[in-house]
Amino acid sequence: MFRHLLPLVVLPLITMPVSAQTDQPSSPWQNPPEPIVSMLDVDPLPAVSISPNNQWLVEFERRSLMPIEELAAPWVAIAGTKLNPNTWGPAQEGSFKGIKIRPLGASESTAIYLPADARIRNLRWSYDNRYLAFTLTEADGIELWVLDVAEAKARPLSDPILNGVYGTPCRWLPGDEGLICKVRPQNMGVPPTEPAVPSGPVIESSQGRVAATRTYTNLLQSPHDEDLLDYYFSSQLAHISLDGEITRLDQPSLIRNFSVSPDGQWLLRSTVQRPFSYQVPLSRFPVRHEILNRQGQVIHKLAELPLADDIPIAFDSVRQGKRGIGWRADRPATLHWTEALDGGDASVKAEHRDGLYTLAAPFDSEPTEIWRSTLRFRGITWSHDNLAIATEAWYDTRQLKAWAINPATPDAESVLLDARDFQDAYANPGNPVTVPGAYGRSVLMLSEDGNSIYLNGGGASPDGVFPFLDRLNLTSLETDRLWQAEGGAFSRVTRLLDTNADNIIIRRESQTSPGNYHQLNLTSGDERQLTEFADPLAWYADVQKEIVRYPRADGVMLTATLYLPPGYDPANDGPLPTVFWVYPREFKDREVASQNTRSEYTFTRPGRDSVLFLLTQGYAVLNGPTMPIVGEGEKEPNDTYIEQLVSSAEAAINLLVERGVSDGQRLAIGGHSYGAFTTANLLAHSDLFQAGIARSGAYNRTLTPFGFQGEQRNFWQTPETYLTMSPFIAAEKINEPLLLLHGAEDNNPGTYPIQSERLYEAMKGLGGTVRYVSLPAEGHSYRSREAVGHVLWEMVSWLDEHVKGGEP
């Protein structure tokens, strides 16, 4: 349905302290103090793409914060999605504003001429790397454009006719055949109007069937919403040539997604079917999977899946029937998919969880089962008929396994390549490197002799984080270390340029230099710099950044990133007011929870509403102090959530006091989403902090009764856990000032704005010091220039009053 935006509520007037302002329904936007306000308007560094054939380097210019007018444009909420009714694309879409291109190794880039205020999305290289396709969002729709990289010229291939409300609107065909796109049907007429008088009640019922679901937002709410879904999701597949000729292939339907076979001869189309649901999002609606030929004729019905509103809430539970349907990257036209062998229910015991199947064109034979998993199937990387790497994992045990399988001989014994706790960063051997194969799709990069693959690793270790490149022999399973980053900078491999890995491209950054790309010859040691990006926020070059390690009372080692203002010396300057910014995680192994996965050499600059902006105002910032919630064996992590949370905070405070950075008095705790939930809990269950900032959080877990975050049990299975973890229940214990901020249109599952509204009402009614700021048009994170500036103003004002200038 259409949502009508409300005025900004509970926002401040700058003429009085924030704590003195009560019962103000609205206020103008505010800006944070300098130098923060100037930093907000600095253009961010561009994103970089290197063409799959390693011949071109493209820079995509990022947009700065969007104006509130753009964010507040009309939008429609349908079945868990938000769309822009004027453009037929996502509401509040992110986009690039410009493109620059150059040959790899050249020093000068060519700026591509595009219309003013371009909004660039959906970037895709053609398989021959001659073109880069993208979409431009105009006021009345989405156009398809193509960039001829050799000529450095872009041109439109269509009028604003694409339907981009869900998924990727266009996909390349091989060679110079153009693209297949989802387009709006012709002669659609005006959108359905909502009846002025309701025709009757909305009724839902359940007849004893178990159908628990987690908390979703923007679901269907009325027959009018169903009509809007029929209208905006209706689309057709069309062939758009490089000359701009458009041929519509099929009749209008509710196309959820589609893909093109590697040889370009077949189309896999998935369409939404009725009945719709008011309880689950579109991804769980009934769906029909069909194979079409290039003329748009249905030649094979692959699957018809019913409404999936009864997937068990236990993690690793999945939809029954065919799922994850796609094309084998190493074959011209062979489908692959997975089917649950345990009924999709992770709570039942089963020898095998999933089966992996293939079916080759012309799709008139029986599918072939090529592998079975004992854990839940996670994905596959193809190589050739006799090699692929399949991955399986299981959340409850954190177990992960990777196997080399033989697709052509399913009975052949699979080879175990990796078995570990998937949270164990120290044991992570790295990810297989891929390269465009014969059909332009990503396949495993093999060594020249075909006996080895390459692994690109993160390099976390007790001594620090030093990414690496290994060669793994698939016969002996021995690895050779080809390259590893050294101290003083953080480097990682982004591309291998040949099958022997003699030449590679790395991205290198340091605390004072942003990430730049370098080409290395591993034999000669020769190096060539490919980009020269400069620091956009030079003020932060002198900020002191340190990865600190310290023990919790139970022996678990914790990690945090400590930021101190330029020139600060605790011995001479004394303790600083300090802000903790937190987000806890659950673990099943205390040793894994103790690992350090951060590098002190990374380039870190604040953006949007980052807590690091507070460094400019004289605060120390302890960013991301680990607060692992550990439950080993049969124990659930959340059964001792509060105890572990408080103990983690105490350990961090002790470290800062010992080092003289903090006096243990002028401390604030803050966080976003689950970090906001953590903030409220620490204020409720300890007296460690003087004030708190909680953004877009959930505080009453009875409003998410079928699980949240890492909690799989429902409320009725463990009510004491839900109640103990709900700071709303302990609102009378929050005796420190708390600033609540929330996007008025938060569509993140579980964090409805009502969560902040109710905590505010509870604290207000109990005599607490609390302030609630509702940000119109904003979602779970804040994106407009006005809202981001205002949030930072609120944070600085709140901390200045209650921490920097407050009484211990």
Residue pairs with C-beta under 8 A, 6 or more apart in sequence:
1 76
1 77
1 194
1 221
1 222
1 224
1 225
1 228
2 74
2 75
2 76
2 85
2 194
3 75
3 76
3 77
3 745
5 72
5 744
5 745
5 776
5 777
6 744
6 774
6 776
7 25
7 26
7 776
8 26
8 27
8 28
8 29
8 774
8 775
8 776
9 25
9 26
9 744
9 773
9 774
9 776
10 24
10 25
10 26
10 771
10 772
10 773
10 774
11 24
11 26
11 27
11 28
11 29
11 30
11 773
11 790
12 18
12 21
12 24
12 27
12 30
12 794
12 797
13 21
13 24
13 27
14 30
17 797
17 801
18 739
18 771
18 794
18 797
18 798
18 801
19 737
19 769
19 771
19 801
19 802
21 771
29 68
29 786
29 787
29 789
29 790
30 789
30 790
30 793
30 794
31 37
31 789
31 790
31 793
32 40
32 613
32 789
32 792
32 793
32 795
32 796
33 617
33 793
33 796
35 539
35 616
36 613
36 616
36 617
36 792
36 796
37 789
39 537
39 539
39 606
39 613
39 616
40 64
40 65
40 785
40 788
40 789
40 792
41 64
41 65
41 785
42 64
42 536
42 537
43 61
43 62
43 64
43 536
44 62
44 64
44 536
44 607
45 62
45 514
45 515
45 533
45 536
46 59
46 60
46 61
46 62
46 100
46 533
47 59
47 60
47 62
47 96
48 57
48 58
48 59
48 60
48 517
48 531
49 57
49 58
49 60
49 123
49 125
50 56
50 57
50 58
50 104
50 494
50 495
50 505
50 517
51 57
51 58
51 104
51 125
51 129
51 149
52 125
52 129
52 436
52 440
53 129
53 436
54 104
54 495
54 497
54 505
55 103
55 104
55 129
56 101
56 102
56 103
56 104
56 129
56 149
57 101
57 102
57 103
57 104
57 106
57 109
57 517
57 530
57 531
58 99
58 100
58 101
58 132
58 149
59 99
59 100
59 101
59 109
60 96
60 98
60 99
60 120
60 123
61 96
61 97
61 98
61 99
61 100
62 96
62 97
63 94
63 95
63 96
63 97
63 119
64 785
65 608
65 783
65 784
65 785
65 788
66 783
66 784
66 785
67 784
67 785
67 786
68 777
68 784
68 785
68 786
68 787
70 92
70 784
71 92
71 777
71 778
71 783
71 784
71 787
72 776
72 777
72 784
73 84
73 86
73 91
73 92
74 84
74 85
74 86
75 82
75 83
75 84
75 85
75 91
75 92
76 82
76 83
76 84
76 85
76 91
76 228
76 232
77 217
77 218
77 225
77 747
78 218
78 220
78 225
78 228
78 229
78 232
78 233
78 282
79 218
79 219
79 220
79 225
79 229
79 276
79 277
79 281
79 282
79 285
80 216
80 217
80 218
80 219
80 280
80 281
80 282
80 283
81 90
81 165
81 166
81 218
81 281
81 282
82 90
82 91
82 92
82 218
82 747
83 89
83 90
83 91
83 165
83 166
83 232
84 90
84 91
84 92
84 93
85 191
85 232
86 139
86 140
86 141
87 137
87 138
87 139
87 140
87 141
87 142
87 160
87 164
88 141
88 142
88 162
88 163
88 164
88 165
88 184
88 232
89 121
89 137
89 141
89 142
89 162
89 164
89 165
90 164
90 165
92 777
92 779
92 783
93 119
93 121
93 137
94 121
95 119
95 120
95 121
95 137
96 118
96 119
96 120
96 121
96 123
97 117
97 118
97 119
97 120
98 111
98 112
98 114
98 118
98 120
99 111
99 112
99 114
99 120
99 132
99 134
99 147
99 154
100 109
100 110
100 111
100 112
101 109
101 110
101 112
101 147
101 149
101 152
102 108
102 109
102 110
104 519
104 530
105 519
105 528
105 530
110 152
112 147
112 152
112 153
112 154
113 153
113 154
114 120
114 136
114 145
114 154
115 136
118 136
119 136
119 137
120 134
120 135
120 136
121 134
121 135
121 137
121 164
122 133
122 134
122 135
122 164
122 168
122 169
122 170
123 132
123 133
123 134
124 132
124 133
124 134
124 168
124 170
124 171
124 172
125 131
125 132
125 133
125 172
126 132
126 133
126 172
127 172
127 174
127 175
127 436
127 439
127 440
128 175
128 176
128 440
129 149
130 148
130 149
130 150
130 176
131 146
131 147
131 148
131 149
131 242
132 146
132 147
132 149
133 144
133 145
133 146
133 147
133 170
133 172
133 179
134 145
134 146
134 147
135 142
135 143
135 144
135 145
135 162
135 164
135 169
135 170
136 142
136 143
136 145
136 156
137 143
138 160
140 160
141 159
141 160
141 161
141 162
141 184
142 160
142 161
142 162
142 163
142 164
142 169
143 156
143 157
143 158
143 159
143 160
143 161
143 162
144 156
144 157
144 158
144 162
144 169
144 170
144 179
144 181
144 240
145 154
145 155
145 156
145 157
146 154
146 155
146 157
146 242
147 153
147 154
148 154
148 155
156 244
157 178
157 179
157 240
157 241
157 242
157 244
158 181
158 183
158 240
158 244
158 246
161 183
161 184
161 246
162 169
162 170
162 181
162 182
162 183
162 184
163 169
163 182
163 183
163 184
163 233
163 234
163 235
163 255
164 182
165 232
165 233
166 233
166 256
166 257
166 282
167 182
167 256
167 257
168 257
169 181
169 182
170 179
170 180
170 181
170 182
170 240
171 179
171 180
171 181
171 258
171 259
171 260
172 178
172 179
172 260
173 179
173 180
173 239
173 260
173 264
174 262
174 263
174 264
174 439
174 440
175 264
176 242
177 241
177 264
178 239
178 240
178 241
178 242
179 239
179 240
180 237
180 238
180 239
180 240
180 249
180 258
180 260
180 267
181 237
181 238
181 240
182 235
182 236
182 237
182 238
182 255
182 258
183 235
183 236
183 237
183 238
183 246
183 248
184 234
184 235
184 236
185 234
185 235
185 236
185 252
188 231
188 234
191 228
191 231
191 232
192 224
192 227
192 228
192 230
192 231
194 224
195 224
199 223
202 221
202 222
202 223
202 278
204 278
204 279
209 310
210 310
210 312
211 279
211 309
211 310
212 310
212 312
212 313
212 706
212 714
213 279
213 280
213 309
213 311
213 313
213 706
214 313
214 704
214 706
214 707
214 708
214 749
214 750
215 703
215 704
215 706
215 708
215 749
215 750
215 752
216 279
216 280
216 281
216 749
217 746
217 747
217 748
217 749
217 752
218 281
218 747
219 277
219 278
219 279
219 280
219 281
220 226
220 229
220 276
220 277
220 278
221 278
226 276
229 254
229 272
229 276
229 282
230 254
233 254
233 255
233 256
233 272
234 252
234 253
234 254
235 252
235 253
235 254
235 255
236 248
236 249
236 250
236 251
236 252
236 253
236 255
237 248
237 249
237 250
237 255
237 258
237 267
237 269
237 292
237 296
238 246
238 247
238 248
238 249
239 246
239 247
239 249
239 294
240 246
248 296
249 267
249 292
249 294
249 295
249 296
250 269
250 292
250 296
253 269
253 271
254 271
254 272
254 273
255 269
255 270
255 271
255 272
256 270
256 271
256 272
256 282
256 287
257 270
258 267
258 268
258 269
258 270
259 267
259 268
259 326
259 327
260 266
260 267
260 268
260 327
261 267
261 268
261 327
261 332
261 333
261 361
262 327
262 328
262 329
262 331
262 332
262 333
262 439
262 440
262 441
263 332
263 333
263 439
264 294
265 293
265 294
265 332
265 333
265 361
266 291
266 292
266 293
266 294
266 333
266 361
267 291
267 292
267 293
267 294
267 296
268 289
268 290
268 291
268 292
268 302
268 325
268 326
268 327
268 335
269 289
269 290
269 291
269 292
270 287
270 288
270 289
270 290
270 325
271 287
271 288
271 290
272 282
272 285
272 286
272 287
273 285
273 286
273 287
273 288
273 304
274 286
275 286
275 307
276 285
277 284
277 285
277 307
277 309
279 309
280 307
280 308
280 309
284 307
284 308
284 309
284 311
284 319
285 307
286 304
286 305
286 306
286 307
287 303
287 304
287 305
288 301
288 303
288 304
288 305
289 301
289 302
289 303
289 304
289 305
289 322
289 325
290 298
290 300
290 301
290 302
291 298
291 299
291 300
291 301
291 302
291 335
291 363
292 298
292 299
293 299
299 362
299 363
300 362
300 363
300 364
302 322
302 325
302 335
302 359
302 363
303 321
303 322
303 325
305 319
305 320
305 321
305 322
308 319
308 320
311 317
311 318
311 319
311 344
312 344
312 345
312 346
312 347
313 706
313 707
313 712
313 714
314 345
314 346
314 347
314 712
315 346
315 395
315 396
315 712
316 346
316 353
316 375
316 376
316 394
316 395
316 396
317 344
317 345
317 346
317 347
318 340
318 344
318 376
319 340
319 344
320 339
320 340
320 343
320 344
321 339
321 340
322 337
322 338
322 339
322 357
323 337
323 338
323 339
323 340
324 337
324 338
324 377
325 335
325 336
325 337
326 335
326 336
326 337
327 333
327 334
327 335
327 336
327 441
328 334
328 335
328 336
328 358
328 382
328 407
329 382
329 437
329 439
329 441
329 442
329 443
330 382
330 383
330 384
330 385
330 388
330 437
330 438
330 439
330 441
330 443
331 360
331 382
331 439
332 361
332 439
333 360
333 361
334 358
334 359
334 360
334 361
335 358
335 359
335 360
335 363
336 356
336 357
336 358
336 380
337 356
337 357
338 354
338 355
338 356
338 357
338 377
339 354
339 355
339 357
340 353
340 354
341 350
341 352
341 353
341 354
341 355
341 372
342 348
342 350
342 352
342 353
346 376
346 395
346 396
351 374
352 372
352 373
352 374
353 373
353 374
353 375
353 376
353 377
353 392
354 372
354 373
354 376
354 377
354 392
355 369
355 371
355 372
355 373
356 369
356 370
356 371
356 372
356 373
356 377
356 380
356 390
357 367
357 368
357 369
357 370
358 367
358 368
358 370
358 407
359 365
359 367
359 368
368 410
369 410
370 405
370 407
370 410
371 390
371 403
371 405
371 407
371 410
371 414
373 390
373 392
374 392
374 401
375 392
375 393
375 394
375 399
375 400
375 401
376 392
376 393
376 394
376 395
377 390
377 391
377 392
378 391
378 392
378 393
378 400
379 390
379 391
380 388
380 389
380 390
380 391
381 388
381 389
381 432
381 434
381 442
381 443
381 444
382 388
382 407
382 437
382 441
382 443
382 444
383 389
383 443
383 444
383 446
384 443
385 407
385 408
386 406
386 407
386 408
386 409
387 404
387 405
387 406
387 407
387 444
387 474
388 404
388 405
388 407
388 444
389 402
389 403
389 404
389 405
389 417
389 432
389 444
389 453
390 402
390 403
390 405
390 414
391 400
391 401
391 402
391 403
392 400
392 401
392 403
393 399
393 400
393 401
393 422
396 588
397 588
398 421
398 422
398 423
398 424
398 587
398 588
398 589
398 592
399 419
399 420
399 421
399 422
400 418
400 419
400 420
400 421
400 422
401 416
401 418
401 419
402 416
402 417
402 418
402 419
403 414
403 415
403 416
403 417
404 414
404 415
404 417
404 474
405 412
405 414
406 412
406 414
415 474
415 477
417 429
417 472
417 477
418 429
420 427
420 428
421 427
421 588
421 589
421 592
423 587
423 588
423 589
423 592
423 593
424 589
424 592
424 595
425 458
425 460
425 592
425 595
425 597
426 460
426 461
426 462
426 595
428 457
428 458
428 460
429 455
429 457
429 470
429 472
429 479
430 455
430 456
430 457
430 458
430 468
430 469
430 470
431 455
431 456
431 457
432 444
432 445
432 453
432 454
432 455
432 456
433 444
433 445
433 453
433 454
433 455
433 456
433 493
433 496
434 442
434 443
434 444
434 445
435 442
435 443
435 444
435 445
435 496
436 442
436 443
437 443
444 453
445 453
445 454
445 496
445 499
446 452
446 453
446 499
447 453
447 454
447 471
447 499
447 500
447 501
448 499
448 500
451 473
451 474
451 475
452 471
452 472
452 473
452 474
453 471
453 472
453 474
454 469
454 470
454 471
454 472
454 482
454 496
454 501
455 469
455 470
455 471
455 472
455 479
456 467
456 468
456 469
456 492
456 493
457 467
457 468
457 469
457 470
458 465
458 467
458 492
458 597
459 465
459 466
459 467
459 468
459 484
459 485
460 595
460 596
460 597
462 596
464 487
464 596
464 599
464 600
465 490
465 596
465 597
465 598
465 599
466 484
466 485
466 486
466 487
466 599
467 484
467 485
467 490
467 491
467 492
467 493
468 481
468 482
468 483
468 484
468 485
469 481
469 482
469 483
469 484
469 493
469 496
469 501
469 504
470 479
470 480
470 481
470 482
471 479
471 480
471 482
471 501
472 478
472 479
473 479
473 480
482 501
482 522
483 493
483 504
483 506
483 520
483 522
485 491
485 492
485 506
487 601
488 510
488 601
489 508
489 509
489 510
489 513
489 601
490 508
490 509
490 510
490 599
490 601
490 602
490 603
491 506
491 507
491 508
491 509
492 506
492 507
493 504
493 505
493 506
494 505
494 506
494 507
494 517
495 504
495 505
496 503
496 504
497 503
497 504
497 505
497 519
501 522
502 521
502 522
502 523
503 519
503 520
503 521
503 522
504 519
504 520
504 522
505 517
505 518
505 519
505 520
505 530
506 517
506 518
506 520
507 515
507 516
507 517
507 518
508 515
508 516
508 517
508 518
509 515
509 516
509 601
509 602
509 603
510 601
510 603
511 541
511 545
511 600
511 601
511 602
511 603
511 604
512 535
512 541
512 603
513 535
513 603
514 533
514 534
514 535
514 536
514 603
514 605
515 533
515 603
516 529
516 530
516 531
516 532
516 533
517 529
517 530
517 531
518 527
518 528
518 529
518 530
519 527
519 528
519 530
520 526
520 527
521 527
535 541
535 603
535 605
536 605
537 605
537 606
539 566
539 616
540 604
540 605
540 606
540 612
540 615
542 566
542 567
543 563
543 564
543 565
543 566
543 612
543 615
544 562
544 563
544 564
544 565
544 566
544 568
545 561
545 562
545 563
545 600
545 604
546 561
546 562
546 564
546 600
547 559
547 560
547 561
547 562
547 596
547 598
547 599
547 600
548 559
548 560
548 561
548 562
548 655
549 557
549 558
549 559
549 596
550 557
550 558
550 560
550 651
550 652
550 654
550 655
551 557
551 558
551 651
552 558
552 644
552 647
552 648
552 651
553 647
553 650
553 651
554 590
554 644
554 647
555 590
556 590
556 593
556 594
556 628
556 630
557 594
557 596
558 594
558 625
558 626
558 627
558 628
558 648
558 651
558 652
559 596
559 597
559 598
559 625
559 626
560 622
560 623
560 624
560 625
560 626
560 652
561 598
561 600
561 622
561 623
561 624
562 620
562 621
562 622
562 623
562 656
562 661
563 612
563 615
563 620
563 621
563 622
563 623
564 576
564 615
564 620
564 661
565 576
565 615
565 616
565 618
565 619
565 620
568 576
568 620
570 659
570 660
570 661
571 660
574 660
574 663
575 660
575 661
575 662
575 663
575 666
576 618
576 619
576 620
576 661
576 662
576 666
577 618
577 619
577 620
577 666
577 667
577 668
577 799
577 803
577 804
578 619
578 620
578 621
578 622
578 656
578 661
578 662
578 666
578 667
578 668
579 611
579 614
579 619
579 620
579 621
579 622
579 667
579 668
579 669
579 670
579 799
579 803
580 622
580 625
580 649
580 652
580 667
580 668
580 669
580 670
580 689
581 611
581 621
581 622
581 623
581 624
581 670
581 671
581 675
582 624
582 625
582 627
582 669
582 670
582 671
582 675
582 678
582 679
582 682
583 624
583 627
583 671
583 672
583 673
583 674
583 675
583 678
584 626
584 627
584 628
584 629
584 645
584 648
584 674
584 675
584 678
585 626
585 627
585 628
585 629
585 710
586 628
586 629
586 630
586 631
586 637
586 638
586 709
586 710
587 593
587 628
587 629
587 630
587 631
587 637
588 630
588 631
588 632
588 637
589 630
589 632
590 628
590 630
590 632
593 626
593 628
593 630
594 628
598 624
604 612
605 612
606 612
606 613
608 781
608 782
608 783
608 788
609 695
609 782
609 788
609 791
609 792
609 795
611 621
611 623
611 670
611 795
612 621
612 623
613 792
614 621
614 795
614 796
614 799
615 621
617 796
617 799
617 800
618 804
619 799
619 804
620 656
620 661
620 662
622 652
622 656
625 648
625 649
625 652
626 648
627 644
627 645
627 648
627 649
627 678
628 644
628 648
629 637
629 638
629 640
629 641
629 644
629 645
629 710
630 637
630 644
631 637
631 638
631 639
631 640
636 711
636 713
636 718
636 721
637 644
637 710
638 710
638 711
638 721
638 725
639 718
639 721
641 681
641 721
641 724
641 725
642 681
642 685
642 724
642 725
645 678
645 681
645 682
645 685
646 682
646 685
646 686
646 688
649 669
649 682
649 686
649 688
649 689
650 686
650 688
653 662
653 664
653 667
653 688
656 662
656 664
657 663
657 664
663 808
665 690
665 808
666 690
666 803
666 804
666 806
666 808
667 688
667 689
667 690
667 803
668 689
668 690
668 691
668 692
668 693
668 799
668 802
668 803
669 678
669 679
669 682
669 683
669 688
669 689
669 691
669 692
669 693
670 676
670 679
670 692
670 693
670 694
670 695
670 795
671 677
671 678
671 679
671 693
671 694
671 695
671 697
672 695
672 696
672 697
672 781
673 695
673 696
673 697
673 748
673 751
673 780
674 697
674 698
674 709
675 695
675 697
676 694
676 695
676 696
676 697
676 698
676 699
677 694
677 697
677 698
677 699
677 727
679 692
679 693
679 694
679 697
679 738
680 692
680 694
680 697
680 699
680 727
680 734
680 738
680 759
681 725
681 727
681 730
682 688
682 689
682 692
683 689
683 692
683 727
683 733
683 734
683 735
683 736
683 738
684 727
684 730
684 731
684 733
684 734
685 730
685 733
687 735
687 736
689 736
690 736
690 737
690 802
690 803
690 806
690 808
691 736
691 737
691 738
691 739
691 798
691 799
691 802
691 803
691 806
692 736
692 737
692 738
692 739
693 738
693 739
693 741
693 795
693 798
693 799
694 738
694 739
694 740
694 741
694 756
695 740
695 741
695 742
695 791
696 741
696 742
696 743
696 746
696 748
696 751
696 756
696 780
696 781
697 740
697 742
697 751
697 755
697 756
698 704
698 708
698 750
698 751
698 752
698 755
699 726
699 727
699 728
699 755
699 756
699 758
699 759
700 726
700 728
700 729
700 755
700 758
700 759
701 708
701 715
701 722
701 723
701 725
701 726
702 715
702 722
702 723
702 726
703 750
703 752
703 754
703 755
704 750
705 714
705 715
705 716
705 722
706 714
706 715
707 713
707 714
708 750
711 721
713 721
715 722
723 729
727 734
727 759
728 758
728 759
728 762
731 759
731 762
731 763
731 766
731 768
732 766
734 763
734 768
734 770
735 768
736 769
736 802
737 769
737 770
737 771
737 798
737 802
738 763
738 768
738 769
738 770
738 771
739 770
739 771
739 773
739 794
739 795
739 798
740 756
740 759
740 760
740 770
740 771
740 772
740 773
741 756
741 772
741 773
741 775
741 791
741 794
742 751
742 753
742 755
742 756
742 757
742 772
742 773
742 774
742 775
743 753
743 774
743 775
743 777
743 778
743 779
743 780
743 781
743 782
743 787
744 753
744 774
744 775
744 776
744 777
744 778
745 776
745 777
745 778
745 779
746 752
746 753
746 778
746 779
746 780
747 779
747 780
748 779
748 780
751 780
753 774
756 772
756 774
757 772
757 774
759 770
760 770
760 772
763 769
763 770
764 770
769 802
771 794
771 798
773 790
773 791
773 794
775 782
775 787
775 790
775 791
777 784
777 787
778 784
778 787
782 788
782 791
